[in-house]
Amino acid sequence: MQEDNLFIKKAELCDAETICELGKITFYQTFYHEESEEDMENYLSSSFSLEKIESELNDKKSVFFIVYFLDKPVGYSKINFEKKPHEIELESCSELQRIYILNDFQGKNIARKLLYESIRAIKEKNFKYVWLGVSDRNVRAISFYKKYGFDTFGQHIFKLGKNDQIDIVMKKEL
């Protein structure tokens, strides 16, 4: 994969449909085998509706980045500035709520570049920590975050349909 064919941009309101589509596809690709079709469909339609994504894009305490390869959107991240984890007291932190890459583009250093861009945006606002929740069954993602300096410091419940999922909560000092 050539680096000059890859670029990342901060999302704007006009990118809402792209984020909706990427969100639905990447979340489904990651978790389809763990949930019923009905629960998955309900989650995707509520979490990635155009109205919800537009609202999140309009929130000044959030930012999305979209990564493109050959002008095709292949992944995205979402940061929530000033959102603290419930598990422990962590001052001056922001949440990396989402970082998803289409399956066909995983393992090509795209997630690393998107992670760096997200962390740069958090550092730019002078936060001391970034934290995230990742499914305890998503071994690949947990390994990825550990590789880039995230440490586990708790867990929380992520509700998807009728099932409670366990998320590992990780942080990185900036």
Backbone bond lengths (Angstrom), bond angles and torsions (degrees), N, CA, C in turn:
res aa  C-N    CA-C-N  psi(-1)  N-CA   C-N-CA  omega(-1)  CA-C   N-CA-C  phi
1 M - - - 1.455 - - 1.524 108.09 -
2 Q 1.279 117.44 126.40 1.451 121.69 -179.19 1.518 110.40 -84.20
3 E 1.329 115.42 133.28 1.454 121.49 -178.89 1.525 112.01 -61.63
4 D 1.341 117.50 -34.83 1.460 119.28 -177.00 1.530 112.51 -72.59
5 N 1.318 117.36 -8.89 1.465 121.56 176.03 1.526 111.83 -93.10
6 L 1.327 116.18 1.56 1.460 122.44 -175.27 1.524 109.03 -116.01
7 F 1.335 116.69 131.44 1.456 118.53 171.95 1.522 110.07 -147.05
8 I 1.323 114.20 154.50 1.458 122.34 -178.37 1.511 107.57 -121.64
9 K 1.325 115.26 136.64 1.462 119.00 177.33 1.520 110.28 -134.17
10 K 1.317 114.38 149.30 1.461 120.60 173.19 1.519 107.45 -70.50
11 A 1.308 116.40 130.46 1.466 120.71 -177.23 1.526 111.24 -74.26
12 E 1.313 114.10 148.41 1.457 123.08 175.97 1.527 107.89 -120.75
13 L 1.311 115.78 172.76 1.465 120.58 -178.46 1.532 111.74 -55.40
14 C 1.313 117.30 -35.61 1.470 120.54 -179.91 1.533 112.12 -67.23
15 D 1.331 118.42 -10.27 1.461 122.79 178.96 1.533 112.94 -94.19
16 A 1.313 117.35 5.11 1.467 121.22 -174.79 1.530 112.43 -56.90
17 E 1.320 118.23 -45.25 1.468 120.49 -179.25 1.527 111.45 -63.81
18 T 1.314 117.21 -37.59 1.468 121.17 178.06 1.527 109.94 -63.06
19 I 1.322 116.96 -44.01 1.465 120.62 179.34 1.518 110.68 -65.97
20 C 1.331 117.03 -40.85 1.473 120.12 176.70 1.523 110.62 -56.37
21 E 1.312 115.75 -49.34 1.464 120.80 -178.10 1.533 111.12 -64.06
22 L 1.331 116.41 -48.82 1.468 119.89 178.99 1.528 110.83 -61.00
23 G 1.325 116.11 -42.16 1.461 120.40 -179.61 1.518 112.06 -60.06
24 K 1.311 116.35 -47.97 1.466 120.30 -179.45 1.528 111.72 -63.44
25 I 1.316 116.25 -46.89 1.468 119.75 -176.73 1.521 111.23 -66.38
26 T 1.337 117.06 -49.49 1.467 119.54 -174.94 1.520 111.76 -68.72
27 F 1.329 118.07 -38.17 1.461 119.56 178.43 1.527 109.93 -65.89
28 Y 1.311 115.90 -43.43 1.470 119.68 177.78 1.527 110.87 -61.26
29 Q 1.323 117.58 -46.82 1.463 120.77 -179.94 1.522 111.59 -58.61
30 T 1.312 117.07 -34.80 1.461 121.40 -176.30 1.528 112.24 -79.90
31 F 1.332 117.98 -37.37 1.465 119.90 -168.84 1.528 116.15 -122.65
32 Y 1.338 118.94 5.83 1.464 120.30 -174.90 1.530 113.52 -57.94
33 H 1.306 117.02 -32.96 1.470 121.83 -175.84 1.528 112.83 -77.66
34 E 1.344 117.31 -7.42 1.464 120.31 -176.23 1.525 113.68 -103.38
35 E 1.318 117.83 -11.20 1.459 120.46 -171.81 1.523 111.49 -131.13
36 S 1.331 114.96 160.20 1.459 119.06 174.07 1.525 108.41 -70.15
37 E 1.296 116.17 154.90 1.469 121.11 179.62 1.529 110.39 -59.75
38 E 1.340 116.85 -39.67 1.465 120.84 -179.52 1.529 111.46 -64.65
39 D 1.333 117.01 -47.27 1.459 120.17 178.97 1.522 111.22 -62.58
40 M 1.327 116.41 -40.73 1.460 120.51 179.72 1.519 110.28 -63.97
41 E 1.320 117.09 -46.79 1.464 120.93 -178.95 1.530 111.00 -62.01
42 N 1.329 117.34 -42.38 1.466 120.69 178.65 1.524 111.06 -62.82
43 Y 1.335 116.99 -42.97 1.461 120.74 179.68 1.528 110.91 -64.56
44 L 1.318 116.58 -47.18 1.463 120.23 -178.29 1.527 111.69 -62.19
45 S 1.329 117.05 -42.90 1.466 119.61 -177.16 1.529 111.64 -70.37
46 S 1.327 118.39 -29.86 1.467 118.73 178.87 1.526 112.05 -86.99
47 S 1.309 118.26 -40.84 1.469 121.35 -175.81 1.515 113.39 -77.43
48 F 1.327 117.35 -25.97 1.455 120.91 -176.55 1.526 112.43 -122.14
49 S 1.331 115.54 31.31 1.470 119.02 174.45 1.526 108.41 -71.91
50 L 1.301 116.33 153.79 1.455 121.06 179.86 1.533 110.59 -59.66
51 E 1.320 117.20 -41.71 1.458 121.11 -179.66 1.528 111.17 -62.19
52 K 1.323 117.18 -43.37 1.470 121.09 -179.29 1.523 110.95 -65.98
53 I 1.312 117.31 -46.31 1.469 120.54 -179.15 1.532 110.42 -65.43
54 E 1.326 117.83 -40.70 1.473 119.60 176.77 1.524 110.95 -61.11
55 S 1.323 116.79 -40.80 1.463 121.13 177.54 1.533 110.73 -62.27
56 E 1.324 116.53 -43.19 1.465 120.52 179.24 1.535 110.81 -66.44
57 L 1.313 117.74 -38.09 1.463 120.81 177.34 1.527 111.78 -66.31
58 N 1.312 117.62 -29.88 1.462 122.18 178.71 1.524 113.21 -81.69
59 D 1.322 117.20 -11.73 1.468 122.38 -179.93 1.525 109.14 -76.36
60 K 1.314 117.26 117.77 1.474 122.10 -177.45 1.533 112.26 -68.52
61 K 1.325 117.89 -12.80 1.465 120.87 178.47 1.523 112.21 -95.20
62 S 1.327 116.76 10.46 1.462 121.80 178.56 1.520 109.43 -132.44
63 V 1.328 115.41 156.51 1.455 120.98 173.94 1.522 108.52 -149.39
64 F 1.315 116.13 143.24 1.457 123.24 175.18 1.528 108.39 -114.16
65 F 1.327 115.65 146.60 1.458 121.64 169.53 1.525 107.17 -123.24
66 I 1.319 116.34 139.39 1.463 121.96 176.06 1.516 107.68 -114.66
67 V 1.340 115.83 134.70 1.454 120.40 177.51 1.530 107.65 -106.55
68 Y 1.329 114.91 134.88 1.457 122.72 -178.02 1.519 109.79 -118.26
69 F 1.317 115.31 142.55 1.455 121.86 170.36 1.526 106.78 -125.91
70 L 1.333 116.08 123.57 1.469 121.69 -175.75 1.525 110.87 50.24
71 D 1.311 115.85 44.86 1.471 124.66 178.74 1.521 114.39 65.57
72 K 1.327 117.54 11.51 1.465 121.42 176.87 1.531 108.31 -105.46
73 P 1.344 118.17 128.43 1.461 119.41 176.76 1.532 110.03 -68.46
74 V 1.341 116.20 125.59 1.473 120.44 -175.61 1.531 113.22 -122.89
75 G 1.323 117.25 -3.00 1.452 120.11 178.66 1.514 111.43 -178.43
76 Y 1.326 114.79 173.53 1.461 119.52 -179.88 1.520 110.10 -159.36
77 S 1.322 114.55 163.33 1.463 120.72 172.29 1.525 107.81 -133.85
78 K 1.330 114.55 159.33 1.460 121.15 175.67 1.515 108.49 -136.93
79 I 1.328 115.00 131.21 1.457 122.27 177.76 1.522 108.44 -114.41
80 N 1.327 116.07 138.80 1.459 122.23 170.50 1.523 107.11 -112.75
81 F 1.325 116.50 106.40 1.456 120.95 178.75 1.527 109.42 -70.29
82 E 1.286 115.85 143.00 1.465 123.48 174.61 1.525 114.16 66.31
83 K 1.310 119.61 16.31 1.459 120.74 177.25 1.518 108.46 -94.78
84 K 1.326 115.55 123.60 1.460 121.20 -176.65 1.525 110.24 -100.74
85 P 1.327 116.02 147.56 1.464 119.37 176.28 1.531 110.17 -73.31
86 H 1.313 116.52 147.94 1.468 121.35 178.93 1.523 111.47 -78.65
87 E 1.312 117.17 -21.39 1.460 121.91 -170.17 1.533 113.22 -68.50
88 I 1.308 117.00 -41.48 1.467 120.92 178.30 1.520 108.45 -146.67
89 E 1.321 115.37 163.16 1.458 120.07 177.02 1.522 108.58 -76.72
90 L 1.298 116.09 122.17 1.459 122.13 178.82 1.525 106.38 -137.30
91 E 1.309 116.12 111.18 1.456 121.38 -177.44 1.520 110.93 -83.29
92 S 1.314 115.97 153.82 1.457 123.75 173.63 1.528 111.92 51.80
93 C 1.334 115.32 62.57 1.463 119.33 -176.43 1.521 111.65 -135.00
94 S 1.310 114.25 158.57 1.464 123.31 174.21 1.517 108.76 -130.70
95 E 1.312 115.45 150.59 1.463 120.99 -179.56 1.520 110.59 -96.96
96 L 1.314 115.67 130.88 1.459 121.56 166.67 1.525 104.60 -91.23
97 Q 1.337 115.68 91.40 1.471 120.51 -171.90 1.516 112.50 -72.58
98 R 1.325 116.43 -38.14 1.461 119.47 -177.23 1.518 110.41 -142.38
99 I 1.300 114.56 141.99 1.456 121.44 166.15 1.519 105.03 -149.96
100 Y 1.325 115.70 107.56 1.463 121.64 -175.86 1.524 110.39 -131.47
101 I 1.317 114.61 139.39 1.461 122.99 178.27 1.531 107.51 -126.53
102 L 1.332 117.80 137.89 1.465 120.89 175.43 1.529 109.66 -54.86
103 N 1.318 116.77 141.85 1.472 121.56 -176.90 1.526 113.57 -50.73
104 D 1.315 117.58 -42.46 1.468 120.98 -177.36 1.526 113.37 -65.25
105 F 1.331 117.35 -12.85 1.466 120.96 -176.80 1.528 112.30 -115.23
106 Q 1.313 117.06 7.47 1.464 120.21 176.80 1.519 109.84 -76.64
107 G 1.342 115.26 153.15 1.457 120.63 179.39 1.519 113.42 77.64
108 K 1.317 117.65 17.33 1.470 121.73 -177.52 1.523 111.57 -121.47
109 N 1.326 117.27 23.04 1.465 124.31 179.64 1.521 114.19 67.69
110 I 1.306 118.87 10.45 1.458 121.62 178.93 1.523 109.95 -71.35
111 A 1.320 117.66 -43.61 1.465 120.98 179.87 1.528 110.57 -62.28
112 R 1.320 116.87 -38.67 1.469 120.88 178.59 1.522 109.76 -60.85
113 K 1.308 117.44 -46.06 1.466 121.20 -179.52 1.532 110.72 -64.84
114 L 1.326 117.05 -39.40 1.458 121.01 178.33 1.532 110.56 -67.77
115 L 1.322 116.72 -38.77 1.462 121.03 176.10 1.528 109.94 -61.44
116 Y 1.320 117.87 -47.75 1.465 121.48 179.31 1.520 111.73 -60.00
117 E 1.323 117.16 -41.60 1.468 120.21 179.23 1.528 110.43 -65.09
118 S 1.322 116.96 -40.28 1.460 121.31 178.73 1.524 110.79 -65.13
119 I 1.314 117.08 -44.49 1.469 121.01 178.99 1.529 110.52 -65.33
120 R 1.321 117.42 -38.18 1.460 120.65 176.80 1.527 110.31 -57.92
121 A 1.328 117.03 -44.03 1.465 121.18 -179.51 1.529 111.25 -64.95
122 I 1.319 116.82 -35.95 1.469 120.64 178.38 1.528 110.33 -70.80
123 K 1.319 116.88 -43.96 1.472 120.70 177.62 1.530 110.95 -61.64
124 E 1.308 116.25 -37.71 1.464 121.76 -179.47 1.529 111.47 -57.60
125 K 1.315 116.24 -28.36 1.466 121.59 179.17 1.530 111.65 -95.44
126 N 1.331 116.02 9.68 1.466 123.29 173.80 1.522 115.08 66.37
127 F 1.309 117.72 31.20 1.453 120.01 173.23 1.526 109.05 -80.27
128 K 1.333 115.66 152.33 1.467 120.46 -177.50 1.530 112.89 -94.01
129 Y 1.342 116.48 -22.19 1.461 120.68 -176.78 1.516 110.88 -137.70
130 V 1.318 114.90 152.53 1.448 122.39 165.68 1.523 105.57 -121.15
131 W 1.331 116.80 139.98 1.453 120.76 178.55 1.519 108.70 -133.97
132 L 1.336 115.22 162.91 1.462 121.09 179.99 1.519 110.11 -158.13
133 G 1.314 115.20 161.89 1.460 122.53 171.82 1.515 108.11 -115.12
134 V 1.330 116.54 136.52 1.465 121.56 -179.41 1.529 108.20 -137.66
135 S 1.316 116.61 137.41 1.458 121.16 -178.76 1.523 110.77 -53.16
136 D 1.330 115.70 133.69 1.471 119.21 179.11 1.530 111.71 -64.30
137 R 1.330 117.54 -13.89 1.473 121.34 177.87 1.521 112.95 -93.01
138 N 1.325 116.57 -7.21 1.454 120.86 -178.73 1.535 109.26 -92.42
139 V 1.324 114.81 72.62 1.463 122.61 -174.84 1.526 111.55 -58.62
140 R 1.308 116.50 -39.27 1.468 120.47 -179.50 1.531 111.10 -61.84
141 A 1.330 117.02 -44.67 1.463 120.30 -179.69 1.528 111.08 -68.15
142 I 1.318 117.30 -41.36 1.468 120.36 178.33 1.524 109.85 -59.37
143 S 1.309 116.83 -45.03 1.464 121.68 178.02 1.530 111.02 -61.29
144 F 1.321 116.77 -42.26 1.466 122.30 178.31 1.528 110.28 -58.24
145 Y 1.321 116.94 -50.19 1.462 119.90 -177.28 1.534 111.26 -65.94
146 K 1.311 117.07 -39.05 1.467 119.55 177.00 1.525 110.75 -62.11
147 K 1.311 116.66 -40.14 1.466 121.42 179.36 1.528 111.17 -58.44
148 Y 1.327 117.01 -31.56 1.456 121.35 -178.22 1.525 113.04 -103.37
149 G 1.330 116.19 25.57 1.456 121.22 167.58 1.509 117.70 91.41
150 F 1.315 119.24 11.18 1.460 121.15 176.97 1.530 109.63 -84.66
151 D 1.346 115.03 140.19 1.458 122.05 177.73 1.524 109.20 -116.44
152 T 1.315 116.11 144.28 1.463 121.79 176.62 1.527 109.37 -74.19
153 F 1.337 116.58 136.29 1.467 118.90 176.05 1.524 113.38 -139.20
154 G 1.313 117.80 11.46 1.451 119.74 177.29 1.515 111.39 167.11
155 Q 1.317 114.42 -167.21 1.460 121.12 175.56 1.514 108.85 -152.24
156 H 1.325 116.06 159.33 1.452 121.29 173.89 1.523 109.59 -147.24
157 I 1.313 115.10 170.38 1.463 121.64 -178.90 1.530 108.83 -94.20
158 F 1.320 114.89 133.90 1.455 122.87 173.93 1.525 105.48 -115.24
159 K 1.316 116.69 118.48 1.460 122.15 -176.30 1.527 109.75 -88.97
160 L 1.322 116.12 123.84 1.463 121.52 175.57 1.520 106.95 -132.97
161 G 1.328 115.43 105.86 1.465 119.59 -177.10 1.515 110.50 64.94
162 K 1.303 115.44 -129.78 1.461 121.27 -178.64 1.521 112.43 -87.27
163 N 1.325 116.75 -5.89 1.458 120.88 -173.36 1.523 112.80 -105.11
164 D 1.317 114.75 140.68 1.450 121.44 170.84 1.519 107.73 -93.58
165 Q 1.331 115.63 125.53 1.462 121.58 176.94 1.521 108.02 -103.23
166 I 1.298 117.06 149.48 1.459 120.85 176.06 1.516 108.79 -99.78
167 D 1.315 115.01 124.21 1.455 121.47 174.74 1.525 109.09 -104.65
168 I 1.304 115.68 133.56 1.453 122.04 170.71 1.529 105.70 -79.46
169 V 1.323 117.42 132.99 1.449 121.48 179.43 1.531 107.71 -103.29
170 M 1.329 114.90 126.45 1.465 121.54 -174.73 1.525 109.45 -125.97
171 K 1.341 116.00 154.85 1.453 120.79 177.75 1.522 110.28 -140.91
172 K 1.319 113.45 160.12 1.459 121.21 176.27 1.517 107.44 -140.00
173 E 1.324 115.43 130.72 1.457 119.46 174.33 1.518 108.45 -80.21
174 L 1.319 116.13 137.25 1.466 121.26 -177.00 1.526 111.44 -99.37
